[in-house]
Amino acid sequence: MNHSMKRALHLLAGAGLILSCGSNPPPPAIPAITSINGGLSASGTTGSLFILGGTGFSNLAAATPGYSVDFRDATTSAVVASTAVSYATGAWKDLFITGTVPSGLTASTTYKVTVTTPVGASQPVNFLVVASVTFSPSTISWAASSSLPVALQGFPTVVTALAGTSYIYVLGGNTAASNAQNGKASNLSTVYVNSMNVGTGALVNASWGTATALPAARGFAAAVAANVFNSTSTGNGALDFLGGLDASGAATSTVWAASLNADGTIPASGTGSWTAVTPLPQPLYSHGAVIFQGRIYVAGGNDAAGNPVASVYSAAINGDGSLGTWVTLPSLPDKRAYHQFLSIAGNLYVIGGDNSAADPLTNAASAGSQSTIYYDTVNLQDGTLANATWTTNANGLTKSREKGSAVAAGSYVLVSGGLYTGAATGSSEQSYASLNADGSLSAFNGATGVHTITGSAGGYNFFNQSTALFVDAAGKPHVFILGGADVNTGAVHAEVWYQP
């Protein structure tokens, strides 16, 4: 290098235009996936939305050479298909990417998902492609499966998959008939467990087993199951049980978490047994709870005085099933209890319910019963709600309804039972609506006659029942309706019904 070049470089360095070797920025990092749909693994149908969380993705406003989200063969790692991303809507960010599962993938097959940038490819993450099944309640049938050991109402049911077996858990519950004196105190601490047949969806065992009981009796509580598909929960996942009425009939704010063993059992003591974690911000019962992207969301419910609230809270789930601090989110437009709360494709839904005080056991519909549906979108970056005001769905339920159940199955929302005009005859027992691309729900239709539980042999008109969804090995959804009380007599039932 001659003297003139040396002098020029010296002047540029003095002006700050050339960085010294010691201050060079580190090279870009290889992208890393930390979660998919909030979990360590994922599943979905072709064409369904999925969300990758991670680091080092870069911020892209348009398709750029060298960047892709790929579904790879699990054995050869060869790229089978790449994901379509809506860059114009900000779907490719440095910390998360939103895309759709490519068409042409084989159902019941696990692929490896990677993010590739010019720096390199991320580690692969499992994604199970399940079959896309049209769910039409107007053509379904109901069948009886293994009844619960006792007649129950006001209890949550959760389903989780462990080592190739799907387990169903019934937690706590209330045993009192509608006219029972001090029936709000007739709550149990028992946890019942069974498993599902992966081919038919029916319960495997004729008799339910018992798992380690809750620390105390609870009725009209909520529960979620954290696993690798919806959180970063380690091991075999965990159960979280929230609020409810205690053995004296008082509302509680307690939250208990328990880890699961590989065989579906709950440790009786020591690490992983039922443990008190961060309590709810207020006592609640007949509230709703869902899990999405590794966070629990709680909406509505009755407070300690028995009055409905409009509060919405969220807390992150830690790897051991414990919870972070509860965060207050935008309240519902109106108070709600005895409603249904769902999480579907990044949106939260509050369906029906009651905006006035009502006894949890009564079989008479309240004057405050509602048909309105509210929904809001989850902010994928921080778990907050995207909108300060919940959207009121243009299509409400066909009738005001409380103390029923709802589940998302296939591309539909199915609402079952509850108290509504005509409940004593099962006139609107099953009501369903399809999901629209913008997150709204279409108009509701009803199933009648033999397509209802009331119209099936041994059926009854039910409210305060529990519900669960199981997707079999072929991707077909099976909805379960468990227990509940009889609208006409107020008597509690133990029957379990499912869709074959």
Secondary structure, DSSP 8 states (H G I E B T S, - for coil): --HHHHHHHHHHHHTT-S--GGG--------EEEEETTBSSEEE-TT-EEEEEEE-----SS--TT-EEEEE-TTT--EEEE-EE-GGGT-B-SSEEEEE--TT--TTEEEEEEEEETTEE---EEEEE-------TTS---EEE---SS--BS--EEEEEETTEEEEEEE--B---TT-TTGGG-BB--EEEEEB-TTT--BS-SS-EEE---SS-BBS-EEEEE-TTTS---TT-EEEEEEEE-TTS-EEEEEEEEE--TTS---SSSTTS-EEES--SS-BBS-EEEEETTEEEEE--B-TTS-BB--EEEEEB-TTS-B---EEE---SS-BBS-EEEEETTEEEEEEEESS---TT--S--TTEEEEEEEEEB-TTTSSBS-SS-EE-SS--SS--BS-EEEEETTEEEEE--B-TTGGGTTTSEEEEEB-TTS-B---EEE-GGGSSTTSTT---EES-EEEEEE-TTS-EEEEEE--EETTT--B---EEE--
